[in-house]
Amino acid sequence: MSGPDPDRIEVLPVLPSLDLDETLLFYRDQRGFDRIVHQPPKYLILRRREMELHF
C-alpha cells in the first residue's frame, strides 16, 4: 500500500469573494493555503493538503 494520493481532494467549496487579491493574501498568509492551482483575473483556486477552495 502506498502513501496518500497528492491529487486527491477531500473538500471543494466554492466561496464568494469581493476582492480576489485580498482573498489570496488572507488564505495564503493566515490559513496556510500555499498552493495556487488556478488564478485567472476573475477566479481563484487555492489548495492546502487535501483541501481546495474556489473563489
N, C-alpha and C positions, 0 to 999 in steps of 0.2 A: 504494500500500500504506500502510495506517495503522499507528499505533503499537500496542503491546501492549494486549490487552483487560483492563481493570482487574478484571473479574469472573471471569476465568479462574483456576482453581485447579489447581496442579500437584501439591500434596501435601495429603492429607487423612486423617491418622491420628486414631484415637480412643484417647486415653490415660487411664489411671486417675488419680484424684485423691482424696485423703482430705480435703482442705480446699480448696474452690474459691477462697476469698478469698486464701489463701496462694499458690495456683497462679497466679491472676491477677497478683498483685504480682510474683512471680518472672518470669513470662514477659513481662510488660509492661516492668518496670524493668530486668531483666537480659538479656533476649533480644530486646527490641525489637518484640514483638507489640503494636502500638499501637492496633489497631482491634478493638473488641469488637463482634462480629457478633450475638451472642445471649447473654443472661445471665439466664435464669430461676433460681429457687432451686437447682435440682439439676442444671444443665447449663451448660456454658460453651463458647463458640466464639470463638476469637481468630484474627486474621489479621495477617500481615506479608507485604507484597508478594504473591507468588503462593502463599504457604503458609497453610494454615488448619489449626488444631488444635482438636479437640473433646475435652472432658473431661466 
